[in-house]
Amino acid sequence: MGEQAVTGPDATPAPESAPAGPASAGMTADGRQPASADVAGAGMTADAVPGAPAGGAPGGPADRTADITAGPGGVMTDEVGVVTGELTLRTEHADGRVTLRVQYKDADEWYAVTGGSAPLADPAALDAVHTIAVGLLNRPEG
């Protein structure tokens, strides 16, 4: 097979010196964004994690919470099956894993979301995981 020409956004040939890979996306060679980089256009710097101590991401266990409304069919939990209605979602990070839990709003008991645990080496990714989980589980309109 022959070589394919790399073109820019206007279909013109890309300059020979154009960086490829992580550096072209504003990241360092190890795939991380520099600390001063804007995080996903969210208007935060990489070291400005909400709820984190000043100066960076949490060093130990961390969590994020949001009130949600379960859609049709509710949210499946390991302990009690399906829960429905007004819930609070908690996204936890500890020991290199992220875990999703829900509770009925203002209740005491928390339930593990079925299938809601996965490895997560970088605690700085907790906000992104929480945002995605809220987007998937919050269905107030059904």
Order of alpha helices (4+ residues) and beta strands (2+ residues): beta-beta-beta-beta-beta-beta-alpha
